[in-house]
Amino acid sequence: KTLEDISHRLEASSLDSLVVDCGSIRSRLHEVQALILEDLADVLTQAAYLEQHQFKLEKAKLRLAERRERKEIEATIQANRQLVHEEKTKLDQLSEGPIISNIDRL
């Protein structure tokens, strides 16, 4: 039952809150640590001490935000390139017509 409680707490908590405070999960783990297999204790211990990863999480969030921003900028650049290409095509067509008619006239 305690392991189910730990599982529910891990699933219900956001990663942001878990890297700040895993105290309640850690205290529940200490209650059953002597009763569970070593492999399971190792895995749960890592989950109970997620605070050590707070700095890594913040850096990862910043990288994700920068990546998102870069993609938006690249999409804007691509859209602008397309607009420039369309405008150049229009300009070429406009200048091509008078040139041909002048050549025909000459």
C-alpha positions as a printed NumPy array, in Angstrom:
array([[  0.   ,   0.   ,   0.   ],
       [  2.883,   2.352,   0.793],
       [  4.483,   1.62 ,  -2.573],
       [  1.179,   2.424,  -4.296],
       [  1.05 ,   5.678,  -2.344],
       [  4.594,   6.546,  -3.479],
       [  3.65 ,   5.703,  -7.062],
       [  0.555,   7.905,  -6.916],
       [  2.533,  10.782,  -5.444],
       [  5.139,  10.498,  -8.188],
       [  2.479,  10.385, -10.901],
       [  0.395,  13.207,  -9.44 ],
       [  3.301,  15.596,  -8.904],
       [  4.762,  17.717, -11.635],
       [  8.448,  17.411, -12.353],
       [  8.842,  21.054, -11.337],
       [  7.522,  20.37 ,  -7.853],
       [  9.437,  17.101,  -7.507],
       [ 12.82 ,  18.707,  -8.143],
       [ 12.036,  21.266,  -5.461],
       [ 10.741,  18.941,  -2.743],
       [ 10.435,  15.155,  -2.612],
       [ 10.231,  15.083,   1.17 ],
       [  6.87 ,  13.35 ,   1.394],
       [  7.931,  10.657,  -1.058],
       [ 11.248,  10.235,   0.716],
       [  9.578,   9.806,   4.112],
       [  7.213,   7.154,   2.718],
       [ 10.171,   5.349,   1.153],
       [ 12.009,   5.26 ,   4.485],
       [  8.976,   3.509,   6.001],
       [  9.305,   0.53 ,   3.647],
       [ 12.917,   0.6  ,   2.53 ],
       [ 13.931,  -2.391,   4.67 ],
       [ 10.999,  -4.407,   3.314],
       [ 11.541,  -4.047,  -0.422],
       [ 14.014,  -5.578,  -2.852],
       [ 17.308,  -3.756,  -3.352],
       [ 16.669,  -3.123,  -7.053],
       [ 13.325,  -1.484,  -6.297],
       [ 14.872,   0.512,  -3.452],
       [ 17.553,   1.79 ,  -5.824],
       [ 14.989,   2.996,  -8.346],
       [ 12.747,   4.589,  -5.734],
       [ 15.694,   6.242,  -4.013],
       [ 16.553,   8.001,  -7.261],
       [ 12.967,   9.249,  -7.493],
       [ 12.994,  10.36 ,  -3.857],
       [ 16.054,  12.551,  -4.366],
       [ 15.113,  14.39 ,  -7.552],
       [ 16.051,  17.73 ,  -5.986],
       [ 19.613,  17.127,  -7.146],
       [ 18.385,  17.527, -10.73 ],
       [ 16.753,  20.936, -10.283],
       [ 19.576,  22.822, -12.032],
       [ 19.599,  20.349, -14.945],
       [ 15.84 ,  20.722, -15.321],
       [ 16.064,  24.51 , -15.422],
       [ 18.82 ,  24.362, -18.049],
       [ 16.797,  21.885, -20.114],
       [ 13.754,  24.171, -19.96 ],
       [ 15.864,  27.086, -21.185],
       [ 17.248,  25.007, -24.055],
       [ 13.719,  23.949, -25.039],
       [ 12.498,  27.547, -24.968],
       [ 15.48 ,  28.663, -27.065],
       [ 14.859,  25.842, -29.534],
       [ 11.188,  26.799, -29.805],
       [ 12.129,  30.438, -30.367],
       [ 14.73 ,  29.466, -32.974],
       [ 12.158,  27.387, -34.848],
       [  9.739,  30.315, -34.844],
       [ 12.447,  32.623, -36.183],
       [ 13.389,  30.098, -38.859],
       [  9.728,  29.79 , -39.864],
       [  9.466,  33.587, -40.12 ],
       [ 12.624,  33.729, -42.229],
       [ 11.293,  31.009, -44.515],
       [  7.948,  32.802, -44.903],
       [  9.755,  36.051, -45.697],
       [ 11.943,  34.3  , -48.26 ],
       [  8.826,  32.971, -49.942],
       [  7.289,  36.455, -50.016],
       [ 10.475,  37.924, -51.497],
       [ 10.529,  35.19 , -54.137],
       [  6.879,  35.861, -55.043],
       [  7.463,  39.621, -55.253],
       [ 10.56 ,  39.11 , -57.413],
       [  8.574,  36.86 , -59.746],
       [  5.905,  39.57 , -60.066],
       [  8.557,  42.213, -60.687],
       [ 10.25 ,  40.066, -63.311],
       [  6.934,  39.531, -65.088],
       [  6.154,  43.26 , -65.027],
       [  9.536,  44.243, -66.419],
       [  9.538,  41.418, -68.958],
       [  6.314,  42.573, -70.653],
       [  7.453,  46.14 , -71.491],
       [ 10.878,  44.921, -72.608],
       [  9.396,  42.436, -75.073],
       [  6.909,  44.99 , -76.381],
       [  9.766,  47.524, -76.836],
       [ 11.831,  44.939, -78.693],
       [  8.858,  44.081, -80.911],
       [  8.223,  47.773, -81.53 ],
       [ 11.868,  48.358, -82.508]])
